[in-house]
């Protein structure tokens, strides 16, 4: 198992779940501790998913053609398809996640583990429905060394 110190998970406060990968697709999981939900920085500013060994990318181009789906996806790390942007800035990543995946409802519902369909718990107005790093870790402190 990889060294825990350089892995992290992305937690959505509104949906109370973490971003994971299953069957080559992103999904929202109520678990944040499994390999499917763990990510780490690898070379050239790429985000690597521990469980799937895939990297997070964003399909560029005509975003309106996605309809209600997110342009975010996972791809083989050694294969860089055209029109997919790989490089993420640690300081801007959560903003990017927010803009490309504002609601986990855009993720495919992959059966009973998805919490995206569940109504979010009642929360105070000050708590936004946002992505953050699980356990409030600092993404930039975990960048590839």
C-alpha positions as CSV (number, residue, x, y, z in Angstrom):
1,X,0.0,0.0,0.0
2,X,1.2,3.5,-0.8
3,X,2.5,5.8,1.8
4,X,-0.6,7.5,3.3
5,X,1.1,10.9,3.6
6,X,1.0,11.8,0.0
7,X,-2.6,10.7,-0.8
8,X,-5.8,12.7,-0.3
9,X,-9.5,12.5,-1.1
10,X,-11.9,15.2,-2.5
11,X,-14.9,15.7,-0.3
12,X,-18.2,17.4,-1.3
13,X,-19.8,19.1,1.7
14,X,-23.3,19.3,0.2
15,X,-23.5,15.7,-0.8
16,X,-21.3,14.4,2.0
17,X,-19.3,12.1,-0.2
18,X,-15.9,11.7,-1.8
19,X,-14.9,11.6,-5.5
20,X,-13.9,8.1,-6.5
21,X,-13.3,6.0,-9.6
22,X,-15.0,2.8,-10.6
23,X,-15.2,1.1,-14.0
24,X,-13.3,3.9,-15.6
25,X,-15.9,6.5,-14.4
26,X,-15.9,9.1,-11.7
27,X,-18.6,8.6,-9.0
28,X,-19.5,9.9,-5.6
29,X,-18.8,7.6,-2.7
30,X,-19.9,7.7,0.9
31,X,-16.5,6.3,1.8
32,X,-13.5,8.5,1.7
33,X,-10.9,6.0,2.8
34,X,-10.8,3.4,0.1
35,X,-8.2,3.2,-2.7
36,X,-10.9,4.2,-5.2
37,X,-11.2,7.6,-3.4
38,X,-7.5,8.2,-2.9
39,X,-5.6,10.5,-5.2
40,X,-2.0,11.7,-5.4
41,X,0.0,14.1,-7.4
42,X,2.3,12.6,-10.0
43,X,4.7,14.0,-12.5
44,X,3.8,17.0,-14.7
45,X,1.0,18.2,-12.5
46,X,-1.2,15.2,-13.0
47,X,-3.7,13.7,-10.5
48,X,-3.4,9.9,-10.1
49,X,-6.2,7.7,-8.7
50,X,-4.7,5.0,-6.4
51,X,-7.5,2.4,-6.9
52,X,-7.8,2.6,-10.7
53,X,-4.3,3.7,-11.6
54,X,-6.0,6.3,-13.9
55,X,-5.3,10.1,-14.1
56,X,-7.9,12.8,-13.9
57,X,-8.3,14.9,-17.0
58,X,-10.7,17.4,-18.4
59,X,-12.0,17.2,-21.9
60,X,-11.6,20.6,-23.5
61,X,-13.5,21.9,-26.5
62,X,-17.2,22.4,-26.8
63,X,-18.5,22.2,-23.2
64,X,-22.1,22.7,-24.2
65,X,-22.0,19.3,-26.0
66,X,-21.7,17.6,-22.6
67,X,-25.3,18.5,-21.8
68,X,-25.8,17.8,-18.1
69,X,-22.6,15.7,-17.8
70,X,-19.2,17.0,-16.5
71,X,-16.3,17.2,-18.8
72,X,-14.1,15.7,-16.1
73,X,-13.0,12.1,-16.7
74,X,-10.3,9.6,-16.0
75,X,-7.8,8.4,-18.5
76,X,-4.8,6.1,-18.7
77,X,-1.9,8.1,-17.4
78,X,0.6,7.0,-20.1
79,X,-1.8,7.9,-22.9
80,X,-2.6,11.5,-23.4
81,X,-5.6,11.7,-25.7
82,X,-6.2,14.9,-27.8
83,X,-8.4,17.6,-26.3
84,X,-7.7,16.4,-22.8
85,X,-6.0,18.8,-20.3
86,X,-3.9,17.1,-17.7
87,X,-2.0,19.7,-15.8
88,X,-3.6,20.9,-12.6
89,X,-2.4,23.7,-10.3
90,X,-2.6,22.6,-6.7
91,X,-3.8,26.1,-5.6
92,X,-6.5,26.3,-8.3
93,X,-7.6,22.7,-8.4
94,X,-10.6,23.0,-6.0
95,X,-11.9,26.0,-7.9
96,X,-11.6,24.0,-11.1
97,X,-13.4,21.1,-9.6
98,X,-16.1,23.5,-8.4
99,X,-16.6,25.0,-11.8
100,X,-16.5,21.7,-13.8
101,X,-18.4,19.6,-11.3
102,X,-20.6,22.0,-9.3
103,X,-22.9,19.2,-8.2
104,X,-22.2,15.6,-7.7
105,X,-25.5,15.0,-9.4
106,X,-23.6,15.3,-12.7
107,X,-21.8,12.1,-11.9
108,X,-23.3,8.8,-13.0
109,X,-25.3,7.1,-10.4
110,X,-23.6,3.8,-10.1
111,X,-26.1,1.9,-7.9
112,X,-26.5,1.8,-4.2
113,X,-23.2,3.3,-3.1
114,X,-23.8,6.6,-4.7
115,X,-24.9,9.2,-2.3
116,X,-25.5,11.8,-5.0
117,X,-29.2,11.0,-5.1
118,X,-29.6,11.3,-1.4
119,X,-30.8,14.6,-0.1
120,X,-28.0,16.5,1.5
121,X,-28.2,16.9,5.3
122,X,-29.6,20.1,6.6
123,X,-26.8,22.6,7.0
124,X,-26.3,26.1,8.1
125,X,-26.4,28.8,5.4
126,X,-22.7,29.5,6.0
127,X,-21.8,26.0,4.9
128,X,-21.6,26.0,1.1
129,X,-22.1,23.0,-1.1
130,X,-18.4,22.9,-2.1
131,X,-15.5,20.5,-2.8
132,X,-12.7,20.5,-0.3
133,X,-9.9,18.1,0.6
134,X,-11.0,15.5,3.0
135,X,-9.7,16.1,6.5
136,X,-8.9,19.6,5.5
137,X,-5.5,18.7,4.1
138,X,-3.4,21.2,2.1
139,X,-3.3,20.1,-1.5
140,X,-0.2,22.1,-2.3
141,X,1.7,20.5,0.7
142,X,1.1,17.2,-1.1
143,X,2.3,18.1,-4.5
144,X,4.7,15.8,-6.3
145,X,8.3,15.9,-5.0
